[in-house]
């Protein structure tokens, strides 16, 4: 049975996240014992699960890297870097927002930033792997749903990129328009999400019709 593309990246990303979550939960529990607490058994289970995901993911990873290489070698290979760009933008804008006193909804992200680079770097690597792995997975889903010849096979990828842009766009709104109410900020963010989704799908509709299938291309 063929392992679906993106599985290796998803396992590596989730493994890093679980391995990182253990010490972060412990550190966060010390600072905020009333908000979150996990027993030593629970922390150990997180660590074991994370290591298992990492080992399995690294074993599958070469297949995903080969698929990514095929995608990046296309004439429009740049479009498959969008998930990475969104991760970089989200991380950068989140760090700027935290430095200016904005509240981060995810306590683990805030904790990672407070702990320092040893936590931020693997967190970002995990984020990158999960995002690109999900993108590969959505390309596979699109191929399964619509076949290898129709441009609509890229619709799941476009929708996923649009959804992933909500974080960086909302952070950008908070930084660029600090005095705007939450309702207006939400509308602006949604417009950006829809614009990106439609733009990506329109790109494939324009350039992919009549193209011979090659892997996910």
C-alpha positions as CSV (number, residue, x, y, z in Angstrom):
1,X,0.0,0.0,0.0
2,X,1.4,3.4,-1.1
3,X,1.9,5.9,1.7
4,X,0.1,9.2,0.9
5,X,2.4,12.1,0.0
6,X,2.9,14.5,2.8
7,X,2.7,11.8,5.5
8,X,6.4,12.0,6.3
9,X,6.4,15.7,6.8
10,X,3.2,15.6,8.8
11,X,4.7,13.0,11.1
12,X,8.0,14.9,11.5
13,X,6.2,18.1,12.2
14,X,3.8,16.6,14.7
15,X,6.6,14.6,16.3
16,X,8.6,17.8,16.9
17,X,5.6,19.5,18.2
18,X,4.8,16.8,20.8
19,X,8.5,16.5,21.9
20,X,8.6,20.2,22.3
21,X,5.2,20.4,24.0
22,X,6.3,18.3,27.0
23,X,8.9,20.7,28.4
24,X,6.8,23.7,27.4
25,X,3.7,22.3,29.3
26,X,5.9,21.7,32.3
27,X,7.4,25.2,32.1
28,X,4.0,26.8,31.5
29,X,2.5,24.8,34.4
30,X,5.0,26.2,36.8
31,X,4.2,29.8,35.8
32,X,0.4,29.2,35.5
33,X,-0.5,26.2,37.6
34,X,-4.2,27.2,37.6
35,X,-4.5,27.2,33.8
36,X,-2.8,24.0,32.8
37,X,-1.2,21.0,34.5
38,X,-0.1,17.6,33.3
39,X,1.2,14.7,35.3
40,X,4.7,13.2,34.8
41,X,3.0,10.2,33.1
42,X,1.3,12.5,30.7
43,X,4.5,14.4,29.9
44,X,6.3,11.0,29.3
45,X,3.5,9.9,27.0
46,X,3.8,13.1,25.0
47,X,7.6,12.5,24.6
48,X,7.2,8.9,23.6
49,X,4.5,9.7,21.1
50,X,6.6,12.5,19.6
51,X,9.7,10.4,19.3
52,X,7.7,7.6,17.6
53,X,6.2,10.1,15.1
54,X,9.7,11.5,14.4
55,X,11.3,8.1,13.8
56,X,8.5,7.0,11.4
57,X,8.4,10.4,9.7
58,X,12.1,10.5,9.0
59,X,11.9,7.1,7.5
60,X,9.2,8.2,5.1
61,X,10.6,11.8,4.6
62,X,12.7,11.0,1.4
63,X,9.5,10.2,-0.6
64,X,8.0,13.6,0.4
65,X,11.2,15.4,-0.5
66,X,11.2,13.8,-3.9
67,X,7.6,14.9,-4.5
68,X,8.5,18.5,-3.4
69,X,11.5,18.5,-5.7
70,X,9.3,17.6,-8.6
71,X,6.9,20.4,-7.7
72,X,9.6,23.0,-7.2
73,X,11.2,22.1,-10.6
74,X,8.0,23.2,-12.5
75,X,7.9,26.5,-14.3
76,X,5.5,27.7,-11.6
77,X,7.2,25.9,-8.8
78,X,7.2,29.1,-6.7
79,X,3.5,28.7,-6.0
80,X,4.2,25.6,-3.9
81,X,6.4,27.6,-1.6
82,X,3.4,29.6,-0.5
83,X,2.8,27.4,2.6
84,X,6.4,28.1,3.7
85,X,6.0,31.8,3.1
86,X,2.9,31.9,5.2
87,X,4.7,30.1,8.0
88,X,7.5,32.6,7.9
89,X,5.1,35.6,7.7
90,X,3.0,34.3,10.6
91,X,6.0,33.6,12.8
92,X,7.6,37.0,12.0
93,X,4.4,39.0,12.6
94,X,3.6,37.0,15.8
95,X,7.1,37.8,17.2
96,X,6.6,41.5,16.4
97,X,3.1,41.5,17.9
98,X,4.4,39.9,21.1
99,X,7.2,42.4,21.3
100,X,4.6,45.2,21.2
101,X,2.5,43.6,23.9
102,X,-0.1,41.9,21.8
103,X,-1.7,38.8,23.4
104,X,-1.0,35.4,21.7
105,X,-4.0,33.1,21.9
106,X,-1.9,29.9,21.8
107,X,-0.2,29.6,25.2
108,X,2.5,27.3,23.8
109,X,3.5,29.8,21.2
110,X,3.8,32.5,23.9
111,X,5.7,30.1,26.1
112,X,8.1,29.1,23.3
113,X,8.9,32.8,22.7
114,X,9.5,33.5,26.4
115,X,11.7,30.4,26.8
116,X,14.0,31.4,24.0
117,X,15.6,30.2,20.7
118,X,15.9,26.6,21.8
119,X,12.1,26.4,21.8
120,X,11.3,28.8,19.0
121,X,13.5,27.2,16.3
122,X,12.1,23.6,16.6
123,X,8.6,25.1,16.9
124,X,9.1,26.9,13.5
125,X,10.6,23.8,11.9
126,X,7.6,21.8,13.1
127,X,5.3,24.5,11.7
128,X,7.0,24.4,8.4
129,X,6.9,20.6,8.1
130,X,3.2,20.5,9.1
131,X,2.3,23.2,6.6
132,X,4.2,21.7,3.6
133,X,3.1,18.2,4.5
134,X,-0.6,19.3,4.6
135,X,-0.1,21.0,1.3
136,X,1.3,17.8,-0.3
137,X,-1.6,15.9,1.3
138,X,-4.1,18.3,-0.3
139,X,-2.5,17.9,-3.7
140,X,-3.0,14.1,-3.3
141,X,-6.6,14.6,-2.2
142,X,-7.3,16.8,-5.2
143,X,-5.8,14.3,-7.5
144,X,-8.0,11.6,-6.0
145,X,-11.2,13.7,-6.1
146,X,-10.8,15.2,-9.6
147,X,-8.3,13.1,-11.5
148,X,-4.9,14.1,-12.8
149,X,-6.0,16.1,-15.9
150,X,-8.4,18.7,-14.5
151,X,-7.2,22.0,-12.9
152,X,-9.8,21.6,-10.2
153,X,-7.5,19.0,-8.6
154,X,-5.6,22.0,-7.2
155,X,-8.7,23.3,-5.4
156,X,-7.9,21.6,-2.0
157,X,-4.4,23.1,-2.2
158,X,-5.8,26.6,-2.9
159,X,-8.4,26.3,-0.1
160,X,-5.7,25.1,2.4
161,X,-3.4,28.0,1.5
162,X,-6.2,30.4,2.0
163,X,-7.1,29.0,5.4
164,X,-3.5,29.0,6.4
165,X,-3.2,32.7,5.5
166,X,-5.8,33.7,8.2
167,X,-3.2,33.8,10.9
168,X,-0.6,36.0,9.2
169,X,-3.3,38.2,7.7
170,X,-5.0,38.8,11.1
171,X,-1.6,39.5,12.7
172,X,-0.9,42.0,9.9
173,X,-4.2,43.7,10.5
174,X,-3.6,44.0,14.2
175,X,-0.2,45.6,13.5
176,X,-1.2,47.8,10.6
177,X,-4.6,48.9,11.9
178,X,-4.4,48.8,15.7
179,X,-7.3,51.2,16.2
180,X,-9.8,49.2,14.0
181,X,-12.5,47.2,15.7
182,X,-12.5,43.4,15.7
183,X,-15.4,43.2,13.3
184,X,-13.7,45.3,10.7
185,X,-10.4,43.5,11.2
186,X,-12.1,40.2,10.7
187,X,-13.8,41.3,7.5
188,X,-10.5,42.6,6.1
189,X,-8.8,39.3,7.0
190,X,-11.5,37.2,5.3
191,X,-11.3,39.3,2.2
192,X,-7.5,38.6,2.1
193,X,-8.1,34.9,2.6
194,X,-10.7,34.7,-0.2
195,X,-8.4,36.8,-2.5
196,X,-5.5,34.5,-2.0
197,X,-7.6,31.4,-2.5
198,X,-9.1,32.6,-5.7
199,X,-5.8,33.9,-6.9
200,X,-4.1,30.5,-6.4
201,X,-6.9,28.6,-8.1
202,X,-7.1,31.1,-10.9
203,X,-3.3,30.6,-11.5
204,X,-3.8,26.9,-12.0
205,X,-6.9,27.4,-14.1
206,X,-4.8,29.7,-16.4
207,X,-1.6,27.7,-16.6
208,X,-2.5,24.1,-16.0
209,X,-5.1,23.4,-18.7
210,X,-3.8,21.0,-21.3
211,X,-0.7,20.3,-19.3
212,X,0.5,16.7,-19.3
213,X,0.3,15.0,-15.9
214,X,3.6,14.5,-14.1
215,X,3.4,13.4,-10.5
216,X,1.2,16.1,-9.0
217,X,1.7,18.5,-11.9
